[in-house]
């Protein structure tokens, strides 16, 4: 045991001797005869520290770069500059024309505006649309807008009629064809003759010929253009507008299930009802007219209404005052006091409510009707000419005198 510990204690000297021997051998092996220099421990530690720092920086750079490639699409929108913002600040830049088609939803409008560069995102427009209670009343058509508008400003612009760039015209119920053509001519800045020609371009309207070939008809397109508001692009034509009107009439007739061979009858009778009374009384008026037209009626199959001949006179003698006695003498096929049956054509534009009244007239035996008060629009119906109609007519004559004395204004002063 003592020898063992003595051996261990002496081991340090042997180790030192071995190290010295190795240094001596390396010195002998040196080419230049000088012992080579060996870095000390401090130098090695500094070298390792620098290397570790460089490696750590490299790892951090790699992590940052990789992370950027992951999140970049969330900010860049795939290269779309507008996706960097959810909404433009406004007020906008370049003016452009944007068309909103018929039946477009809020989401569809937002997509159209996004694609046109008007709004930054569809989400911003949808939010602005939902926050504006009037947004659902945005109408189809062509609008003048600015690119890069704030979404709420874009909604407001679409609600402002001043931003409409399309050509619009409103056709009233009961309007005669000559009045209708003039409205279109004025809206498009063309002549009356050009508007008339466009309205009778049957091929352009999708027709093989005139829809009304009755003998004595003044205008074969009378009654075939539906009363409503229409718009066309700034580059549109009168034919574009008339085709919309004609197609709308056919759509309304088809929607009611009216067969093609019955269309003209429905339009003609409906147009007369519209001239004679207000909408609330159309079903009664149609029934009363049918009772007059019925075989064996006391009217001999004659309508005996003044509105039909007055229509023909206005078309054939524009601006001229008609002699009332002509109702009893003029042989015009539109003079229903003298000529049995319906006139050759409708006498104005026809609204779908009047079409419906012809399909479903109210049951009754009336053959006379009269509006006794223009202010209240009260209209009465009867079969009794002597006992009811004549007293009502006297009541109307009294009203008429007071109304004319009041400059034809309502309400009338108390009697």
C-alpha positions in Angstrom: 0.0 0.0 0.0 2.8 2.4 1.0 4.5 1.6 -2.3 1.4 2.3 -4.2 0.9 5.8 -2.7 4.5 6.5 -3.1 4.2 5.6 -6.8 1.2 7.9 -7.2 2.8 10.8 -5.5 5.8 10.5 -7.7 3.7 10.3 -10.8 3.6 14.1 -11.3 7.3 14.2 -11.8 7.1 11.5 -14.4 4.4 13.3 -16.3 6.4 16.5 -16.4 9.3 14.6 -17.7 7.1 13.1 -20.5 5.8 16.6 -21.5 9.3 17.9 -21.6 10.4 15.0 -23.8 7.6 15.6 -26.3 8.5 19.3 -26.5 12.1 18.3 -27.1 11.1 15.9 -29.9 8.9 18.6 -31.6 11.8 21.1 -31.4 14.1 18.6 -33.1 11.5 18.0 -35.8 11.2 21.7 -36.7 12.5 22.6 -40.1 14.0 25.9 -39.1 15.5 24.7 -35.9 13.1 26.9 -33.9 10.5 25.4 -31.6 6.9 26.0 -33.0 4.6 28.4 -31.2 1.5 26.9 -29.6 -1.6 29.1 -28.8 -2.2 29.4 -25.2 -5.5 28.6 -23.5 -6.8 32.2 -23.5 -6.4 32.4 -27.3 -8.3 29.2 -27.8 -11.1 30.4 -25.6 -11.4 33.7 -27.6 -11.5 31.8 -30.8 -14.4 29.6 -29.6 -16.4 32.6 -28.3 -16.2 34.4 -31.7 -17.2 31.3 -33.6 -20.2 30.7 -31.3 -21.4 34.3 -31.7 -21.2 34.1 -35.5 -23.2 30.9 -35.4 -25.8 32.4 -33.1 -26.3 35.4 -35.4 -26.6 33.2 -38.4 -29.4 31.2 -36.7 -31.3 34.4 -35.7 -31.1 35.7 -39.2 -32.4 32.5 -40.6 -35.3 32.5 -38.1 -36.3 36.1 -39.0 -36.1 35.5 -42.7 -38.2 32.3 -42.5 -40.8 34.0 -40.3 -41.1 36.9 -42.8 -41.8 34.5 -45.7 -44.6 33.0 -43.6 -46.3 36.2 -42.5 -45.6 38.3 -45.6 -48.7 37.2 -47.5 -50.9 38.3 -44.6 -49.7 41.9 -45.1 -48.9 42.1 -48.8 -52.1 40.5 -50.2 -50.0 38.6 -52.7 -48.6 41.7 -54.3 -51.8 43.8 -54.4 -51.0 47.3 -53.1 -54.6 48.0 -52.1 -54.5 45.0 -49.7 -52.1 46.8 -47.5 -55.0 48.8 -46.2 -58.5 47.7 -45.3 -60.1 51.1 -46.4 -58.8 54.1 -48.3 -58.9 57.4 -46.4 -60.4 59.2 -49.5 -61.5 61.5 -50.9 -60.4 59.6 -54.1 -58.4 60.2 -57.2 -59.2 59.4 -60.9 -62.9 59.6 -62.0 -64.2 56.4 -63.7 -67.5 55.0 -64.8 -68.8 52.0 -63.0 -71.9 49.9 -64.0 -74.1 48.3 -61.3 -76.2 45.6 -63.0 -79.8 45.0 -62.2 -80.4 42.9 -59.1 -76.9 43.4 -57.6 -76.6 42.6 -53.9 -74.4 44.6 -51.5 -71.7 42.0 -51.7 -71.8 42.0 -55.5 -71.6 45.8 -55.6 -68.6 45.7 -53.2 -66.8 43.2 -55.5 -67.5 45.4 -58.6 -66.1 48.5 -56.8 -63.1 46.6 -55.5 -62.2 45.3 -58.9 -62.5 48.9 -60.3 -60.2 50.3 -57.6 -62.9 52.4 -56.1 -62.7 50.7 -52.6 -59.8 49.0 -51.0 -61.6 45.8 -49.8 -65.0 44.2 -50.1 -65.1 43.9 -46.3 -64.8 47.7 -45.9 -67.6 48.2 -48.4 -69.9 45.6 -46.8 -69.4 47.2 -43.4 -70.2 50.7 -44.8 -73.2 49.2 -46.7 -74.7 47.6 -43.6 -74.2 50.8 -41.6 -76.2 53.0 -44.1 -79.9 52.3 -43.8 -80.5 53.7 -47.3 -78.0 51.4 -49.0 -80.6 48.9 -50.1 -82.1 51.6 -52.3 -79.0 51.8 -54.6 -80.3 51.5 -58.1 -78.8 49.7 -61.1 -77.1 51.9 -63.7 -73.8 53.6 -64.6 -72.2 55.9 -62.0 -69.4 58.4 -62.0 -67.1 57.5 -59.1 -63.5 58.1 -58.0 -60.9 55.5 -57.5 -59.5 55.0 -53.9 -62.6 56.3 -52.1 -63.4 55.6 -48.5 -66.0 52.9 -48.4 -68.7 55.0 -46.7 -68.2 57.7 -49.3 -68.6 55.2 -52.1 -72.0 54.1 -50.6 -73.1 57.7 -50.3 -72.0 58.4 -53.9 -74.1 55.5 -55.2 -77.1 57.0 -53.4 -76.6 60.5 -54.9 -78.5 61.0 -58.2 -76.0 63.6 -59.3 -73.5 60.8 -59.8 -75.6 58.9 -62.3 -73.9 58.8 -65.7 -76.5 56.8 -67.5 -79.5 58.2 -69.5 -82.8 57.8 -67.6 -86.4 58.4 -68.6 -89.6 57.8 -66.7 -92.7 56.7 -68.7 -95.9 57.5 -66.8 -99.0 55.3 -66.7 -101.5 56.0 -69.5 -99.0 58.0 -71.6 -99.8 58.1 -75.3 -97.2 56.8 -77.7 -96.5 60.2 -79.2 -95.8 61.6 -75.7 -93.6 58.6 -75.0 -91.5 59.1 -78.1 -91.0 62.7 -77.3 -89.8 61.8 -73.8 -87.3 59.4 -75.2 -86.2 61.9 -77.8 -85.6 64.6 -75.2 -83.7 62.3 -72.9 -81.3 61.2 -75.7 -81.1 64.5 -77.5 -82.4 63.1 -80.7 -85.3 64.1 -83.0 -88.9 62.9 -82.6 -88.7 61.2 -86.0 -85.6 59.3 -84.9 -87.2 58.2 -81.7 -90.3 57.1 -83.7 -88.2 55.2 -86.1 -86.4 53.4 -83.3 -89.7 52.4 -81.6 -90.8 50.8 -84.9 -87.6 49.0 -85.7 -89.3 45.6 -85.3 -86.2 43.5 -85.9 -84.2 45.4 -83.3 -87.1 44.8 -80.8 -87.0 41.1 -81.6 -90.2 41.1 -83.6 -91.0 39.7 -87.0 -93.4 42.6 -87.7 -95.8 45.0 -85.9 -97.6 43.4 -82.9 -100.9 45.0 -83.9 -102.2 44.6 -87.5 -105.8 45.7 -86.8 -107.5 47.7 -89.5 -107.5 51.4 -88.7 -104.8 51.2 -86.1 -103.0 54.5 -85.7 -99.8 53.3 -84.0 -99.2 49.5 -83.9 -96.8 50.0 -81.0 -99.3 51.8 -78.8 -99.7 50.0 -75.4 -96.7 47.7 -75.9 -94.2 49.9 -74.0 -94.4 49.4 -70.3 -94.7 52.5 -68.0 -91.7 52.6 -65.6 -88.2 54.2 -65.2 -85.6 53.0 -67.6 -81.8 53.7 -68.0 -79.2 53.0 -70.6 -75.5 53.5 -70.8 -74.2 56.8 -72.0 -73.4 55.2 -75.2 -76.8 53.5 -75.5 -79.5 54.2 -78.2 -83.2 54.8 -78.4 -83.6 51.2 -79.6 -81.9 49.9 -76.4 -84.5 51.8 -74.3 -87.5 50.8 -76.4 -86.5 47.2 -76.2 -86.4 47.3 -72.4 -89.9 48.8 -72.4 -91.3 46.2 -74.8 -89.6 43.3 -73.1 -91.0 44.5 -69.7 -94.6 44.4 -71.1 -94.1 40.9 -72.4 -92.7 39.8 -69.1 -95.7 41.2 -67.2 -98.1 39.6 -69.6 -96.3 36.3 -69.4 -96.2 36.6 -65.6 -100.0 36.7 -65.5 -100.2 33.7 -67.8 -101.8 35.7 -70.7 -101.6 33.8 -74.0 -100.0 35.6 -76.9 -103.3 35.7 -78.8 -105.0 37.5 -75.9 -102.3 40.1 -75.3 -103.8 42.8 -77.5 -107.3 42.4 -76.0 -105.9 42.7 -72.4 -103.8 45.7 -73.2 -106.7 47.5 -75.0 -109.3 47.0 -72.4 -106.8 47.7 -69.6 -105.7 51.0 -71.2 -109.3 52.2 -71.4 -110.0 51.3 -67.7 -106.9 53.3 -66.8 -108.3 56.4 -68.6 -111.7 56.1 -67.1 -111.1 55.5 -63.4 -108.4 55.1 -60.7 -106.6 51.9 -59.9 -108.9 51.0 -57.0 -111.9 50.9 -59.4 -110.3 49.2 -62.4 -111.9 45.7 -61.6 -115.4 47.3 -61.5 -114.7 49.5 -64.6 -113.6 46.4 -66.6 -116.7 44.6 -65.6 -119.0 47.5 -66.5 -117.3 47.8 -69.9 -117.7 44.0 -70.5 -121.4 44.3 -69.6 -121.8 47.0 -72.3 -119.9 44.9 -74.9 -122.0 41.8 -74.1 -124.3 40.5 -76.8 -127.9 41.7 -76.2 -126.9 44.6 -73.9 -128.9 47.8 -74.1 -125.7 49.4 -75.5 -125.7 47.2 -78.6 -122.1 46.1 -78.0 -120.8 49.7 -78.0 -118.5 50.9 -75.2 -119.7 54.5 -75.6 -116.7 56.1 -73.8 -115.2 59.4 -74.9 -111.6 58.6 -74.0 -111.0 56.4 -77.1 -111.9 59.0 -79.7 -110.1 61.8 -77.7 -107.0 59.6 -77.9 -107.3 59.3 -81.7 -108.0 63.0 -82.1 -104.9 64.0 -80.1 -102.7 61.8 -82.3 -104.1 62.8 -85.6 -104.7 66.5 -84.8 -101.9 67.5 -82.4 -102.6 70.8 -80.7 -106.1 71.2 -82.2 -109.2 71.6 -80.0 -111.8 69.0 -80.8 -115.5 69.8 -81.3 -117.4 67.7 -78.8 -120.2 67.1 -81.4 -117.7 64.9 -83.3 -118.4 62.1 -80.8 -121.8 61.8 -82.4 -120.7 62.1 -86.0 -117.1 61.0 -86.7 -116.8 57.5 -88.2 -113.3 56.9 -86.7 -112.9 53.3 -85.6 -111.8 54.8 -82.3 -115.2 56.5 -81.8 -116.8 54.0 -79.5 -120.1 55.9 -79.3 -120.8 54.9 -82.9 -118.6 51.8 -83.5 -119.3 48.6 -81.7 -116.5 46.6 -80.0 -113.1 47.7 -78.8 -111.0 50.3 -80.6 -108.2 49.0 -82.9 -105.5 49.5 -80.3 -104.8 50.4 -76.7 -105.0 54.2 -76.0 -101.9 54.5 -73.7 -99.3 52.6 -71.7 -100.7 49.8 -69.6 -99.8 49.0 -66.0 -99.8 45.4 -64.7 -102.7 46.2 -62.3 -104.9 47.1 -65.2 -103.9 43.8 -66.9 -104.9 41.9 -63.8 -108.2 43.7 -63.6 -109.0 42.5 -67.2 -108.2 38.9 -66.1 -110.2 39.1 -62.9 -112.9 41.8 -63.1 -115.2 42.3 -60.1 -118.6 40.6 -60.3 -121.5 43.0 -60.9 -124.2 44.1 -63.3 -123.0 47.7 -63.6 -123.1 49.5 -66.9 -122.7 53.1 -65.8 -120.0 54.8 -63.8 -119.1 58.4 -63.0 -116.5 60.2 -60.8 -118.5 62.7 -58.9 -115.6 64.5 -57.2 -112.1 65.1 -58.6 -110.7 65.9 -55.2 -111.8 62.7 -53.4 -111.8 60.7 -56.6 -115.0 59.1 -55.6 -116.4 57.0 -58.4 -119.9 55.4 -58.4 -121.2 52.4 -60.4 -124.8 51.5 -61.2 -127.1 49.8 -63.7 -129.9 52.3 -63.0 -129.6 55.2 -65.4 -132.6 57.2 -64.4 -132.7 56.6 -60.6 -129.0 56.8 -59.8 -126.8 57.8 -62.7 -128.6 61.0 -63.7 -128.8 62.3 -60.0 -125.1 61.5 -59.7 -124.4 63.4 -62.9 -126.2 66.5 -61.5 -124.0 66.2 -58.4 -120.9 66.1 -60.5 -122.0 69.2 -62.5 -122.4 71.1 -59.3 -118.9 70.0 -58.2 -117.4 70.9 -61.6 -118.7 74.5 -61.4 -117.2 75.0 -57.9 -114.0 73.4 -58.9 -113.6 75.6 -62.0 -114.4 78.6 -59.9 -111.6 77.6 -57.6 -109.1 77.6 -60.5 -109.4 73.8 -60.7 -107.7 73.4 -57.4 -108.4 71.1 -54.4 -109.7 71.3 -51.8 -112.7 73.3 -52.6 -113.9 76.0 -50.1 -116.8 75.2 -47.9 -120.2 75.8 -49.6 
